[in-house]
Amino acid sequence: MPRAWLQQPHRTIRLRLTLLYGVLFLASAALLLTIIYVLVYGATVNDFAITKNTGHGATGFHIHPIAIRQLRGQAVIQDVADLHQLLIWSAVALAFMAVVSVALGWLVAGRVLRPLRVMTATVREISARNLHARLAIGGPRDELKDLADTFDALLGRLQVAFNTQRRFVANASHELRTPLTLQRALIEASLSDPHATLEEARASQTRLLEIGEQQERLLEALLTLASTEADIDQRRAVDLADVTDAVLLTFRPEADRLGLDLHTRVARAPTTGDQELLERLVANLLGNAIAYNVPNGEVNVATGTNAGRAFLSVSNSGPVISPDEIDRLWQPFQRLAGDRTDPAGDHHGLGLSIVHAIVEAHHATITARPGADGGLLIEVTFPARTSSAVAS
């Protein structure tokens, strides 16, 4: 057979299955013929022994010993010839059935592997542009159908990931284009005004510096989001209470400046993970609770354990949020409608996306629900600390 023909995967498997069927059939048929031959040979030997011991023929009459020896010799010759003829015809039948078994094995293997050929042809046609295509293999529930269903599920996850990536790139491009356009407009305005005073030039440069800082924060958030969308290689023992206390020291002056009451109930909450990412998680939750609030509102922060699992809870007062909008919180560049206590509006809608990515990297769970009088309650529950955790 040509090598290129054999190198095709389904034909190679089909040939192997055919050879396997043929070898198994030949082995079982040869064993069966051997058993039959041994049984026939044994019956012939027993017949010789009975005739020799009794000294009588098949009719039971007394036969002269010389005649017995002559008859026995003729019987032996005849039986040997019959056994030899049986062996020859058995070999012929075995060879014929071997050819038939190989042909039938080839047909059966082709029918069994037909869904695999359909799957291979379909997969070759699937690309990033038509991830909506599915194998959709029908038939009984067997290994091939399980494989096809598993691959269809994988395609579904890939389609969601690709669509999310496209939206992320489009939103990121839009977020970066806006400050760049504003920077360009400020520079052109400064260059086109020959009578600009020093104060106006300094004001334009100050504004350009603020826009540049916003871009730096946006790029840092994008890099953080990209780096946290993976599992953590090394986990260390961490207490959420210590992490939360450190972050609260940073955000308390901002809360006081905005007139917000910051209530804390921090208790020990041991878990395992990456301390820097956990600090970013707490900081993003607190920053979100402070920014999306109302004047003279409040922020509540709590840590502790529940059923052996550490938790972090952050809630705030604020505008009323519809439960239908909760799922949007975890998507990049999504902002819910409502007033902010942060007048600068320096949030790009990435804070909770980063939180969600950090939560998934730590195999934790996060829940969010609207407050009864407005605002949002977010709770993150971490796995219990394992004995194999390395002390930080």
N, C-alpha and C positions, 0 to 999 in steps of 0.2 A: 504494500500500500504506500502511496506517496507520503513523505514525511509531513508536508503541509496539511494533508488531510487528517493525519493522526494527531497533529498538534492542536486541532480545534477541540476546545474543552469538552463539549457535549459528546463529540464522536469518540474521544479518548475514553470517557467514562462509559459510553455505550459499548465500545469494544471490550473494555475490561469486564463489564457486567456479562457480556455474551460469553467471553472466555470462562468466566466464573461459573455461569450456568452450565456450559459444556463440560468443564472439568468435574463439577459436582455430579452431573448426570452420568458421565463415564465411570466415575468412581463407584457410584451406587449401583449402576448396571453391572459392572465387573464383579462387585461383591455379591450381587444377587446370582449371577451365573456361576460364580465359584461355589456358593452354597448349594445350588441345584446340582452341580457336577459332583460335589462331595457326597451329597445324599444319594444320588443315583449309584455312584461307585460303592458306597457303603451297603446299599441294598443288594447289589450284585455279589459282593463278597460274602454277605450273610447267606445268600442263596446257594453259593458254592459250598459253604460250610455245612448247611443243612443236608444237601445232597450227599456230601462225603460222609457225614456221621451216620446217616440212616441207611445208606446203601440202597435206597429205593429211588426210583424215578418219580416223575411228576404224577404217574398214575397209581403209585403205591405198590406195584408188582415187583417181585424179586428179579434183579438184573445181574447178569454175570459180571464179576469185577473187571474183566477186560473191556467189556462193552461200556461199563461205567466210565473207565478211564478215557475211552474214545469219545463218549458223549460229553464228558467234562471238558476235554480238550477242544472239541468243536464249539462248545458253549462259551469257553473262555475266548476263543478267537472271535466268535460272533459278538460277544459283549464288548470286547476291546474295540472292534470295528464300529459298533454302535456308539460307544463313548467317544471315539475319535470323530465320527460323523457329527455327534452332538456338539463337540467342541468347535468343529469347523463352522457349522450353521450358527452357533452362538456368536462366534467371532464376526461372521458376516452380518448377523442381525445387530450386533453391537456397533459395528462400523456404520451401518445404515442409520441407526437411531442417533448416532453421534452427529451425523450430518443434519438430521432432522432437528435435533436438540439445539444445535448451533443456530440454525435458521430461525427456529421459534424463539430462541433466546435473543437474537438480534431484533426480531419484531417486538417482543415484549419489552426489551430495554428501551427501544425507541418510543414505545407508547408511554412507558413510565417517565422518561426524560422529556417528553413533549412539553409539559409545563415549564421545565427549566429552559428550554430553547425559547419559549415565548417570553419568559422573564428576562433572558439575556438580551433579546432583540429590543424589548421595551426599555431596559436600563440604558442601552446604548443611545437611545433617542432622547433620554432625559438630560437636561442641562439646567443651568441657573435660570433660563428663560421660561422653562415649562415645568417647574417643580410641582405644579398642580397635578401633573399626570400621575396615575397610579397603576400598579400591576393588575389589581383586581382579579386575582386568580380564583376561579370557582372550583367546584368539585368537592369531594369528601375532605373531612378534616384530617390531614396527614402532615408529614414533615415538610413537604414542599409548600403546602398552603400556609403552614405556620411561618415558613421562611418568607413567603410573599407578603403575608400580613405584617410581619415584623419590618420588612423593608418599606412597606407603605407607611407604617407609623414613623419610621425614620425620615421618609420624605416629607411627611407632615411637619415634623419638628424642624427640619431644614428649611422648609418653606416659611415657617413662622420666624426662624432666625434671620433668613435673608430679608424678609419684609421689614423686620425690626431694624436690621442694619441699614437698609435703604432709607427708612424714615429717620434714623439717627443721623446719617450722613447729611440728608437734606436739611434737617433741623439745625445741625451744627454749622453747616454752610451759611444758613440764614442768620444764625446768631453771630457768626464771625463777620458776615458781610455788613451788618448794620453799623457796628463801631468803625469799621474800616471806611465806610462811606462818610460817616460823620467826621472822622479824622481828615479825610481828603477835603471835605467841604470847609473845615476850619482852616486848613493850610492854604487852600486857594483863596479864601476870603482875606486872610492875612497878607498874602502876596499881592493880591489885586488892589489893596488899599494903600496908596502911596502916602497918605496922610495919617496912617495909624500911629497912635501915641504909644509910649512905652508901657503905660498901664494896660492898654488894649492888647498889646503884644504879650505881656505877661499873663493876662487873663486867658488868652487863647492857648498859650503854652501850658498853663495850669489845667485847662480843660482837656488838652491833649494828653497830659500826664494821667489824669483821672481815667480817661478812656483806655489808655494803655494798661493801667492797673486792672481795670475790669476785664480786659482781654487776657491778662496773665491769670487772673482768677478763673476765668472760663476754661482756659487751656489746662490749668492745673486740675480742675474738676473733671474735664474730659479724660485726662491721663489717669486720674484716680479711678474713674468709672471703668476704664479699659483694664486697668491692672487688677481690679477686684472681681472681675467676672471670671474667676477661676478658683480652683480649690487652693487651700493653704497647705504649703509643704510642711512647715513646722508649726506645731501648736505648743504653747507654753501656758503654764498656770497663770490665770489672771483673775483678779477680783474686780467685778464691775463697780463695786462701791468706791475703790480707790481711783479707778478711771473716771467715774462720774464726779467725784470730789475735785479732781484736778481740772476737769473741763468747766465745772461750775465757777471756779475762781476766775476764769477768763470771761464768762458770760454775765456774771453778776453785775459788773459796772454798766454794761449795756442795758440790762433789764432795769436797773435803777434810773438810768438816763431817760428811758422811755416811760417811766412811771408804772412798771409792771411789778406785781407781787410774785416773787419767786419762792415757792414752797418746796421744801425738800424732805424726803423721808428715805434716807440712804442707809440700808442695812447690808451686811455681808452677802455677796452673791458670787461665790467661786465658780469659775468655768475655765475653759481652755480656748486659746485662740491667739490671734496676732494683736498685741496691745496697741500698736499704732493705728491699725484699722478700727479697733474698737473705740479708740479716742475719736477718730473721725466720725464714726457712727453716732456717738453721743453728741459730738459737736454739731453735726448736721441736724439731728433731732431737736436740740435746743435752739439752734439758729432758726430752724423752721417755725418752732413754737413761738419764738420772740418776734420774728418778722411778720408772720401772719396772725396778728392779734388785734385787739382793739385798745384804744386809750384806757389807761387805768385797769387793764385786764390782769390776768394772772397766768402763771405757768407752774405746773406741778410735776415734780420729778421724784421717782421712787425706784429703788432697787431692792432685791431680796431673793428669796428662794421659795419655790412652790413645788412640792412633791419631789424635792431633790434637784430641781432645775432652776438655774439662775434666770432672773428676768429683769428687764429695764422697762419702766413705764414713764411716758412723757405725755402730758395733756396740757391743753391751753384753752383759754377763752378765745372767742373770735367769731367771725361770721358763720351763719348756719350753712352747713355743707350737706348736700344731698347724698344719701347712701349710694346712689347710682354712679357718683363721681369718684368713689373711693379707689376703684381699680386704676383710674388714670394717674393716681399719685405716683405710682412706681415707674411710669413711663418717662423717658428723658424729655426735657423741654416742655413738660405739661405743667401749667399753672391753673389753679382753680380761681374762680372769680371771688373777689372779696377785698376788703380794705386791708392795708398793711400798716403796722406801726413804724415800719422802716421807710422813711420818706425817700431814700435814695433808690429804692427798687432794684438793688444790686443782686438779684437772684435770677438765675437762668433756668430754673426748673430742673436742676440736676441733683439737688440735695437729697431728696428721698429716693431717687434712682440709685445714687451711690449707697444709701442706707440699705436698699433692697439687695444690691449686689453683695455688700458685706455680709448681710444676713445669710444669703445663699452660700457664700464661701465658707461660713462657719456652720453650715447645716442647721441653722436655727430657724425659727418660725416667727413671722411678724403678722400682727393683726392691727387693723385700724377701724375705728368706728366714730361716727359723729357724736359730739357731746349733746346732751339734752337741750342746753341753752345756746348752742353754737360751739365752734371750735372743734378740736379733734383729739382723740385719745389713741395713742400708738403704743403697743406693747410688743417687746421682743423677748422671746423665750429661747434660752440657749440649752444645749445638751449639758447633762451633768458632768462634772469634772471626772475624768477617768484616772485610774491609779497610775497609768503610764505617762501622764503629763509631766513635762520637764519643768522644774521650777525656774522662773525667770530671774 
